[in-house]
Amino acid sequence: SPGKTPPPAKLPASASPTHPTTTTATTSSSSPSLSTPSPKPPTPPPPPVSYLRFPISTWSPPSTPQPQPATAFLTPLFSFVDSSLKSGHSVLLHCTAGTRKSGAAAVVLLARYAGLEGVQEAENVVRKCRHVVEVGGRLRGLVKAWGVERDAGGGGDVNI
């Protein structure tokens, strides 16, 4: 009849108002097997980050008292990138604004590893990817000097 509340649900004998029953999944030979999926194996930690702090803006052009051949100056950078790529690692270039120093390094590395015709072609590709790259001044001199040395057989392209 209206207004009457239904009787409370009957609890199993093992339950009491202070200890309500809970549902658990267990496995035994007498009951159906309810298993949870096995956990995923732990993800291995990422490899340690290696870095090279390369002072690209310190290159001394031929017009200075202590000039440095561009290829000799860039050798530590090339060696680091060679080793990283051969080991299957990625390489990230970074500087304060990502426009001049890392831009110059990107041009040289792209020309070296992608086998582009010249540094101007590499600079065009870099600028398509990051339009704010502006390789000028001493860094332009480094890029051009390396391009000349490379064309003369001293800068070497690499296929990794």
C-alpha positions in Angstrom: 0.0 0.0 0.0 1.1 3.6 -0.5 3.2 5.2 2.2 4.7 1.9 3.5 8.4 1.4 3.2 9.6 -1.9 1.9 11.2 -4.3 4.4 15.0 -4.1 4.7 16.9 -6.6 2.5 18.0 -9.7 4.2 21.7 -9.9 4.9 23.6 -13.2 4.8 24.1 -14.8 8.1 27.8 -13.9 8.1 27.0 -10.2 7.7 26.0 -7.7 10.3 25.2 -4.0 10.1 28.7 -3.2 11.4 30.4 -5.6 9.0 28.7 -5.5 5.7 29.5 -8.1 3.1 31.9 -7.3 0.3 32.5 -9.0 -2.9 35.9 -10.3 -3.6 37.4 -12.2 -6.5 39.3 -15.3 -5.4 40.6 -18.3 -7.1 40.2 -21.8 -5.8 39.6 -25.2 -7.2 36.0 -25.2 -5.9 34.9 -21.8 -7.4 35.2 -20.4 -10.9 38.4 -18.6 -11.6 38.2 -14.8 -11.7 41.6 -13.5 -12.5 42.9 -10.0 -13.0 45.1 -9.2 -15.9 48.7 -9.5 -15.1 50.4 -6.2 -14.6 52.4 -4.7 -17.4 56.2 -5.1 -16.9 57.7 -2.0 -15.6 58.8 0.5 -18.1 62.6 0.7 -18.2 64.0 4.1 -17.1 65.0 6.4 -19.9 68.7 6.3 -20.9 70.8 9.0 -19.2 71.0 12.2 -21.1 74.4 13.0 -22.5 75.3 16.5 -23.5 78.0 18.5 -25.1 78.4 22.1 -24.3 79.9 23.3 -27.5 81.0 27.0 -27.6 80.2 27.5 -31.3 80.4 31.3 -31.0 84.0 31.2 -30.0 85.4 30.2 -33.4 88.3 32.4 -34.6 88.0 33.2 -38.3 91.0 33.4 -40.7 91.1 37.2 -40.2 92.0 36.8 -36.5 95.4 36.5 -34.9 94.8 32.8 -34.0 92.6 31.4 -36.8 91.0 28.0 -36.6 90.1 25.8 -39.5 86.3 25.4 -39.3 86.4 21.6 -39.6 89.0 21.2 -36.8 86.9 23.6 -34.6 83.7 21.6 -35.3 85.3 18.2 -34.8 84.1 17.8 -31.2 80.5 18.6 -32.3 80.8 16.1 -35.2 82.3 13.4 -32.9 79.5 13.8 -30.4 76.7 13.7 -33.0 78.4 10.7 -34.8 78.6 8.7 -31.6 75.0 9.6 -30.5 73.5 8.7 -33.9 75.5 5.5 -34.2 74.2 4.5 -30.8 70.6 5.0 -31.9 70.1 8.2 -29.8 68.5 11.4 -30.9 70.2 14.8 -30.9 68.8 18.0 -29.6 70.3 21.4 -30.4 69.7 24.2 -28.0 70.9 27.7 -27.3 69.4 30.7 -25.6 66.9 31.7 -28.3 67.4 29.0 -31.0 68.0 31.5 -33.7 71.8 32.0 -34.2 74.1 29.5 -32.4 71.8 26.4 -32.7 70.8 27.6 -36.1 74.4 27.7 -37.3 75.0 24.2 -35.8 71.8 22.9 -37.4 72.9 24.2 -40.8 76.3 22.5 -40.6 75.0 19.3 -39.2 72.2 19.1 -41.7 74.6 19.7 -44.6 77.0 17.1 -43.1 74.5 14.3 -42.4 71.9 14.8 -45.0 74.4 15.3 -47.8 72.9 18.5 -49.1 74.6 20.2 -52.0 75.8 23.1 -49.9 75.4 25.1 -46.8 73.0 27.5 -48.4 70.7 24.6 -49.2 71.0 23.4 -45.6 70.2 26.9 -44.3 67.1 27.1 -46.5 65.9 23.8 -45.1 66.6 24.9 -41.5 64.8 28.2 -42.1 61.7 26.4 -43.5 61.6 24.4 -40.2 62.4 27.4 -38.0 61.8 30.6 -39.7 63.5 32.8 -37.1 67.0 31.2 -37.7 69.4 34.0 -38.6 73.0 32.8 -39.2 75.0 36.0 -39.3 78.3 37.6 -38.4 81.0 35.2 -37.1 78.7 32.2 -37.3 78.0 32.9 -41.0 81.8 32.9 -41.4 82.1 29.6 -39.7 79.3 28.0 -41.8 80.8 29.3 -45.0 84.4 28.4 -44.0 83.2 24.8 -43.2 81.3 24.7 -46.5 84.5 25.7 -48.4 86.6 23.1 -46.5 83.9 20.4 -47.1 83.8 21.2 -50.8 87.6 20.9 -50.9 87.3 17.4 -49.4 88.1 18.3 -45.8 84.7 18.6 -44.1 83.4 15.2 -44.9 79.8 14.1 -45.2 78.7 11.2 -43.0 76.1 8.5 -43.6 74.9 7.1 -40.3 
